């Protein structure tokens, strides 16, 4: 078995949202975005997404003797 180190999981958290007007714009947008950090959403669904919380949550990780904190945004 070979692991894909760039694959995203079943759900992940993004820092920003890019709204597009239609499916043509969606197809153009996917060629130049980082899915680990950004979501592409049709404007039709804008009312369902609370972007005021992007980057607002923080959690701490203790791993290998080091403590770090990370902020995250929209959960996909």
C-alpha positions as CSV (number, residue, x, y, z in Angstrom):
1,X,0.0,0.0,0.0
2,X,1.3,3.5,-0.9
3,X,0.2,6.5,1.2
4,X,-0.8,9.8,-0.5
5,X,0.8,12.4,1.7
6,X,-1.2,15.2,0.0
7,X,-4.6,13.6,0.4
8,X,-7.2,15.3,2.6
9,X,-9.2,13.3,5.1
10,X,-13.0,12.8,5.3
11,X,-13.3,16.3,6.9
12,X,-10.9,19.2,7.3
13,X,-10.7,22.8,8.3
14,X,-10.1,25.8,5.9
15,X,-9.1,29.3,6.6
16,X,-11.0,31.1,3.8
17,X,-13.9,30.8,1.4
18,X,-13.9,31.9,-2.3
19,X,-17.4,32.5,-3.6
20,X,-18.1,32.0,-7.3
21,X,-21.1,32.8,-9.5
22,X,-21.6,29.6,-11.4
23,X,-20.2,26.2,-12.2
24,X,-18.0,27.6,-15.0
25,X,-16.3,29.8,-12.4
26,X,-16.0,26.8,-10.0
27,X,-14.1,24.8,-12.6
28,X,-11.7,27.8,-13.3
29,X,-11.2,28.3,-9.5
30,X,-10.2,24.7,-8.8
31,X,-7.1,25.0,-10.9
32,X,-5.5,27.6,-8.7
33,X,-6.5,27.1,-5.0
34,X,-5.1,25.2,-2.0
35,X,-7.9,22.9,-0.8
36,X,-6.1,22.6,2.6
37,X,-6.7,26.3,3.2
38,X,-9.6,27.4,1.0
39,X,-13.1,26.3,0.0
40,X,-14.8,27.2,-3.2
41,X,-18.5,27.8,-2.8
42,X,-21.3,28.9,-5.2
43,X,-22.7,32.3,-4.2
44,X,-26.1,30.5,-3.9
45,X,-25.0,29.0,-0.6
46,X,-23.3,32.0,0.9
47,X,-26.1,32.6,3.4
48,X,-25.4,29.2,5.0
49,X,-21.8,29.9,5.8
50,X,-20.6,31.9,8.8
51,X,-17.3,33.4,7.6
52,X,-17.0,35.5,10.8
53,X,-15.7,32.4,12.6
54,X,-12.9,31.7,10.1
55,X,-9.6,31.4,12.0
56,X,-11.4,32.1,15.3
57,X,-11.0,28.7,17.0
58,X,-7.7,27.6,18.6
59,X,-6.6,24.3,19.9
60,X,-3.4,23.1,21.5
61,X,-1.3,20.0,20.5
62,X,1.3,18.4,22.7
63,X,3.5,16.1,20.6
64,X,7.1,14.9,21.0
65,X,7.6,17.1,24.0
66,X,6.5,20.3,22.3
67,X,3.3,22.3,22.9
68,X,1.9,24.3,20.0
69,X,-1.4,26.0,19.2
70,X,-3.2,26.3,16.0
71,X,-6.1,28.4,14.8
72,X,-8.7,27.0,12.4
73,X,-11.7,28.1,10.5
74,X,-14.5,26.6,8.5
75,X,-14.9,22.9,9.0
76,X,-15.7,21.0,5.8
